Amino acid sequence: MRNTLGFGEDKLRRLAGSRSFDRGLGYLSSVYALEITERSITATVDGTDA
């Protein structure tokens, strides 16, 4: 995982907690409309509801 906005994988795992981080990895294939700016990252995740 690239270091984006100062967050690498290790830091994100610590901030989110291992359980939430691992759950989030399962959503990667459902992410679309990803937008990365200098200050934020936003996306839509397809699931029961977008």
Backbone as JSON, one array per atom type, in Angstrom:
{
  "sequence": "MRNTLGFGEDKLRRLAGSRSFDRGLGYLSSVYALEITERSITATVDGTDA",
  "N": [[0.85, -1.18, 0.0], [0.56, 2.18, -0.88], [2.06, 5.14, 0.53], [-0.05, 7.52, 1.35], [-1.17, 10.78, 1.9], [0.35, 10.83, 4.2], [-0.25, 8.49, 5.49], [0.59, 5.28, 5.92], [0.3, 1.71, 5.5], [0.8, 0.49, 8.04], [0.33, 2.59, 9.89], [-2.35, 3.22, 9.33], [-3.56, 0.78, 10.05], [-3.04, 0.76, 12.81], [-4.51, 3.07, 13.6], [-7.14, 2.46, 12.78], [-7.58, 0.02, 13.93], [-6.98, -3.46, 14.06], [-9.08, -5.27, 13.41], [-11.08, -3.68, 12.12], [-9.54, -2.66, 10.03], [-8.8, -5.0, 8.61], [-11.34, -5.86, 7.86], [-12.04, -3.78, 6.16], [-10.28, -4.25, 4.04], [-11.58, -6.26, 2.7], [-13.47, -4.91, 1.27], [-12.24, -3.71, -0.86], [-12.49, -4.49, -3.6], [-14.96, -3.52, -4.18], [-14.92, -0.81, -4.33], [-15.46, 2.29, -5.92], [-15.45, 5.32, -7.88], [-13.31, 6.73, -6.77], [-11.57, 9.36, -5.28], [-8.77, 11.27, -4.86], [-7.27, 13.84, -3.16], [-5.07, 16.54, -2.19], [-5.69, 16.82, 0.48], [-7.65, 15.0, 1.22], [-9.34, 11.79, 0.94], [-11.85, 10.28, -0.85], [-14.51, 8.01, -1.58], [-16.88, 5.82, -3.16], [-18.52, 2.95, -2.02], [-19.7, -0.06, -3.18], [-22.39, -1.84, -2.02], [-24.96, -3.12, 0.04], [-26.25, -0.68, 0.03], [-25.17, 2.19, -1.78]],
  "CA": [[0.0, 0.0, 0.0], [1.35, 3.4, -0.95], [1.94, 6.12, 1.6], [-0.86, 8.62, 0.86], [-1.55, 11.71, 2.96], [1.09, 10.52, 5.42], [-0.74, 7.26, 6.08], [1.0, 4.01, 5.35], [-0.52, 0.6, 5.99], [0.98, 0.29, 9.48], [-0.34, 3.66, 10.63], [-3.8, 3.03, 9.16], [-3.96, -0.38, 10.86], [-3.06, 1.2, 14.21], [-5.59, 4.02, 13.82], [-8.44, 1.82, 12.58], [-7.68, -1.24, 14.66], [-6.76, -4.57, 13.14], [-10.35, -5.86, 12.95], [-11.69, -2.79, 11.13], [-8.65, -2.59, 8.87], [-8.94, -6.24, 7.85], [-12.68, -5.84, 7.26], [-11.97, -2.83, 5.06], [-9.6, -4.87, 2.91], [-12.57, -7.05, 1.99], [-14.28, -4.02, 0.45], [-11.44, -3.09, -1.92], [-13.0, -4.77, -4.95], [-16.26, -2.85, -4.31], [-14.7, 0.64, -4.32], [-15.42, 3.01, -7.19], [-15.54, 6.78, -7.73], [-12.23, 7.11, -5.86], [-11.01, 10.69, -5.53], [-7.69, 11.58, -3.93], [-6.77, 15.21, -3.26], [-3.97, 16.77, -1.25], [-6.15, 16.82, 1.86], [-8.67, 14.0, 1.55], [-9.61, 10.67, 0.06], [-13.25, 9.9, -0.78], [-14.88, 6.97, -2.52], [-18.16, 5.15, -2.96], [-18.34, 1.51, -1.91], [-20.92, -0.75, -3.56], [-22.82, -2.84, -1.06], [-26.41, -3.11, 0.11], [-26.51, 0.68, -0.43], [-23.93, 2.87, -2.15]],
  "C": [[0.89, 1.24, 0.0], [1.11, 4.28, 0.28], [1.23, 7.34, 1.03], [-1.31, 9.48, 2.02], [-0.84, 11.39, 4.28], [0.64, 9.25, 6.11], [-0.24, 6.07, 5.3], [0.13, 2.92, 5.96], [-0.4, 0.41, 7.5], [0.23, 1.33, 10.3], [-1.86, 3.52, 10.52], [-4.31, 1.87, 10.0], [-4.03, 0.0, 12.34], [-4.24, 2.12, 14.5], [-6.97, 3.36, 13.73], [-8.66, 0.64, 13.52], [-7.61, -2.38, 13.67], [-8.06, -5.14, 12.58], [-10.99, -4.99, 11.87], [-10.85, -2.7, 9.87], [-8.82, -3.82, 8.0], [-10.31, -6.32, 7.18], [-12.69, -4.92, 6.05], [-11.29, -3.41, 3.84], [-10.57, -5.69, 2.06], [-13.44, -6.22, 1.06], [-13.52, -3.47, -0.76], [-12.0, -3.32, -3.31], [-14.34, -4.09, -5.21], [-16.14, -1.33, -4.36], [-14.72, 1.18, -5.74], [-15.57, 4.5, -6.89], [-14.51, 7.27, -6.7], [-11.68, 8.47, -6.26], [-9.98, 11.0, -4.45], [-7.23, 13.01, -4.2], [-5.62, 15.36, -2.28], [-4.41, 16.61, 0.19], [-7.16, 15.73, 2.21], [-8.71, 12.87, 0.53], [-11.09, 10.33, 0.25], [-13.52, 8.84, -1.84], [-16.3, 6.51, -2.21], [-17.86, 3.65, -2.94], [-19.68, 0.85, -2.21], [-21.2, -1.84, -2.55], [-24.32, -2.93, -1.11], [-26.92, -1.76, -0.4], [-25.16, 1.28, -0.82], [-23.58, 3.9, -1.08]]
}
